[in-house]
Amino acid sequence: MALNLLPMKALGILFSLVFIVSAYSQTDLEVLENSPRHQEWIELNNEGRTLYNFVVYPEIAEKAKVLIVIHENRGLNDWARRFTDELASEGFIAIAPDLLSSTVEGKAKTSDFESFDAARTALYNLNPNQVISDLDTTFEYAKSIAAGNGQVSVVGFCWGGSQSFRYATHNLGLEEAFVFYGTAPKQPDELVKIEIPVYGFYAGNDARVNSTLPATEKQMKALGKFYTYDIYEGGGHGFMRSGAQPDASEGNKLARQKAWKDLLLKLKS
């Protein structure tokens, strides 16, 4: 009797989904602490400031694509580092810059802030040009990693999703930009600079962000730029984080599983 074997790519994604589902019962920090992968903090200098970057390496023999992970407006918290590790579990080198690094006196990293609210306030006070400069510093380091294959893409969430879209207008050396529930730059003269594919991932229950999509799609199409997106019904804003928690709602959990599968398909195609 013949066996119907799954293609290797599909089988790999199935295993990754099993890994993600099994991690739902663990906290973000527990997932990080139980990871077998090499994790390290890299300190980079940018205009006299120390920029901290959390880097995770995959357990593979060949050189790998590098993904820059841009955190939410909560800063580089445990979940953002967990997601960085999960990307490495799929064969990518993942690097997450802490964009709050050394921006407030006495606060070296996001973890030094007394609350998420304090981190959020500091984040919204950042100079947008400084954010781009920090991402450039991380990008140059990403290109220099000996285990990397020279390809660098960016993925961001919420505030970081908007920064991912914005960074695509600035850095023509990127391979792709992945935008999770983030908005596009409003100025067409910014969008015209984009030379790479932009992929969007949005929540069904997120009217504030989703109301901007038709205009963005129209502008990108008029400019001849590649922009495509999916909306995950049942998910709310931030579903990639909230859907990974032990108390996740069914809608957020399913949205996260589907979006994770779609992200991997795009990254590995």
C-alpha positions in Angstrom: 0.0 0.0 0.0 1.6 3.3 -1.1 2.2 6.0 1.6 1.3 9.6 0.9 4.4 11.5 2.0 4.3 15.2 2.8 6.8 17.4 0.8 9.8 18.2 3.0 8.9 21.9 3.1 5.4 21.2 4.4 6.7 18.6 6.8 9.1 21.1 8.2 6.4 23.7 8.7 4.2 21.0 10.4 7.0 20.3 12.9 7.4 24.0 13.6 3.6 24.3 14.3 3.9 21.4 16.7 6.8 23.2 18.4 4.8 26.4 18.7 1.6 24.7 20.0 3.7 22.8 22.7 5.1 26.1 23.8 1.7 27.6 24.6 1.8 26.2 28.1 5.1 28.0 28.9 5.8 31.6 29.6 8.0 33.6 27.2 10.9 33.4 29.6 10.5 29.7 30.1 10.6 29.1 26.3 13.8 31.2 26.1 15.4 29.4 29.1 14.6 26.0 27.6 15.9 26.8 24.1 18.8 24.7 23.0 20.0 27.4 20.6 22.9 29.8 21.1 21.7 33.2 22.4 23.9 36.2 23.0 23.9 39.9 23.6 25.9 42.0 21.1 26.8 45.6 22.0 27.2 48.0 19.1 28.3 51.6 19.1 26.1 54.1 17.4 27.1 57.8 17.7 28.5 57.3 21.2 25.5 55.2 22.4 25.6 51.5 23.2 23.0 49.7 21.2 22.2 46.2 22.6 21.1 43.5 20.3 19.8 40.0 21.2 21.1 37.5 18.7 20.1 33.8 18.3 21.8 31.3 16.0 20.1 28.3 14.3 21.5 24.8 14.8 22.4 24.2 11.1 25.6 23.6 9.2 25.1 26.0 6.2 25.1 29.7 6.2 21.7 31.4 6.9 19.6 34.4 6.1 19.5 37.0 8.8 16.3 38.5 10.1 16.1 41.8 12.0 13.3 41.7 14.5 11.8 45.1 15.4 9.9 45.0 18.7 6.5 46.4 19.7 6.0 49.6 21.6 6.7 47.6 24.8 10.4 47.5 23.9 12.6 44.4 23.6 10.6 42.3 26.2 10.7 38.6 26.8 8.2 37.9 24.0 10.2 39.8 21.4 13.3 37.7 22.4 11.2 34.6 22.3 10.1 35.3 18.8 13.7 35.9 17.8 14.6 32.5 19.2 11.6 30.9 17.3 12.9 32.3 14.1 16.3 30.7 14.8 14.5 27.4 15.4 13.5 27.6 11.7 17.0 28.0 10.4 17.5 31.8 10.4 19.9 33.9 12.3 17.7 36.4 14.1 18.8 39.7 15.7 16.6 42.0 17.7 17.9 45.5 18.5 16.7 47.1 21.7 15.8 50.5 20.3 15.4 51.9 23.8 19.1 51.2 24.4 20.8 54.0 26.3 18.1 56.5 25.4 17.1 57.4 29.0 19.7 58.1 31.7 20.2 55.1 33.9 18.3 52.8 31.5 20.6 50.6 29.4 17.9 48.3 28.1 14.2 47.8 28.0 14.4 45.5 31.1 15.7 48.5 33.1 12.4 50.4 32.8 10.1 50.0 35.8 7.0 49.2 33.7 5.8 48.6 30.1 4.1 52.0 30.3 7.4 53.8 31.1 9.1 51.9 28.2 6.2 52.9 25.9 6.4 56.5 26.8 10.2 56.5 26.2 9.7 54.8 22.9 7.3 57.4 21.6 9.8 60.1 22.6 12.4 58.6 20.3 13.7 60.7 17.4 12.6 58.8 14.2 15.9 59.5 12.6 17.7 57.9 15.5 15.5 54.8 15.1 16.6 54.5 11.4 20.2 55.1 12.4 20.1 52.3 15.0 18.5 50.0 12.5 21.3 50.8 10.0 23.9 49.9 12.7 22.2 46.6 13.3 21.9 46.0 9.6 25.6 46.5 9.0 26.4 44.1 11.8 23.9 41.6 10.3 25.6 41.8 7.0 29.0 41.1 8.7 28.0 37.9 10.5 30.3 35.2 9.3 27.5 32.5 9.6 25.1 34.7 7.5 24.6 34.2 3.8 24.5 38.0 3.0 20.7 38.2 2.8 19.0 40.4 5.4 15.2 40.9 5.9 13.2 42.8 8.5 10.1 41.9 10.5 8.3 44.1 12.9 5.3 44.1 15.2 2.8 46.9 16.0 5.1 50.0 16.4 7.8 47.8 15.0 5.6 46.8 12.1 5.3 50.5 11.1 9.1 50.8 11.5 9.6 47.8 9.3 7.5 49.4 6.6 9.4 52.7 7.1 12.8 51.0 7.0 11.9 49.5 3.6 11.7 53.1 2.3 15.2 53.7 3.5 17.3 50.6 3.1 17.5 49.3 -0.4 19.8 46.5 0.7 17.0 44.5 2.4 15.5 41.4 0.8 11.9 41.8 2.1 10.0 43.6 4.8 7.3 41.8 6.9 4.8 44.0 8.6 2.7 42.7 11.4 -0.3 45.1 12.2 1.7 48.2 11.5 0.8 51.1 9.3 2.6 52.4 6.2 4.3 55.8 5.9 1.6 58.3 4.8 3.6 60.2 2.2 3.7 58.8 -1.3 7.2 60.3 -1.8 8.4 57.9 0.9 6.7 54.8 -0.6 8.2 55.5 -4.0 11.6 54.6 -2.5 10.7 51.0 -1.8 12.4 48.5 -4.0 11.6 45.3 -2.1 8.5 43.1 -1.5 6.4 44.2 1.5 4.2 41.5 3.2 1.5 42.5 5.6 -0.1 40.5 8.4 -3.2 42.0 10.1 -5.8 41.1 12.7 -9.4 40.8 11.8 -10.4 42.7 15.0 -8.2 45.7 14.4 -10.3 48.4 12.7 -7.9 51.3 13.5 -5.0 49.7 11.5 -7.1 48.0 8.9 -8.8 51.2 8.0 -5.5 52.4 6.5 -5.0 49.3 4.3 -7.1 50.3 1.2 -5.2 53.6 0.8 -1.8 51.9 1.3 -2.7 49.2 -1.2 -3.9 51.7 -3.7 -0.7 53.9 -3.4 1.6 50.9 -3.6 -0.1 49.6 -6.7 -0.1 53.0 -8.4 3.7 53.2 -7.7 4.3 49.7 -9.1 5.5 48.4 -5.7 5.0 44.8 -4.4 2.6 44.8 -1.5 0.4 42.0 -0.4 -1.3 41.2 2.9 -3.5 38.8 4.8 -6.1 39.4 7.5 -6.4 36.8 10.2 -10.0 36.7 11.3 -10.6 36.2 15.1 -7.3 37.8 16.0 -6.8 41.1 17.7 -4.0 43.7 17.5 -0.9 42.1 18.9 -2.1 38.5 18.2 1.5 37.2 17.6 2.3 38.0 21.2 -1.0 37.4 22.9 -1.7 34.3 20.9 1.5 32.7 22.3 0.5 33.1 25.9 -0.9 30.2 28.1 -4.2 32.2 28.5 -4.5 33.0 24.8 -8.0 33.3 23.4 -8.9 30.8 20.7 -9.1 33.6 18.1 -5.6 34.9 18.9 -4.1 31.5 19.1 -5.4 30.4 15.7 -4.5 33.7 14.1 -0.9 33.3 15.4 -0.7 29.7 14.1 -1.9 30.7 10.6 0.3 33.8 10.4 3.4 31.9 11.6 2.8 29.2 8.9 2.3 31.9 6.2 5.5 33.8 7.4 7.5 30.6 7.1 6.1 29.8 3.7 7.2 33.3 2.4 10.6 33.1 4.1 11.3 29.6 2.7 9.9 30.0 -0.8 
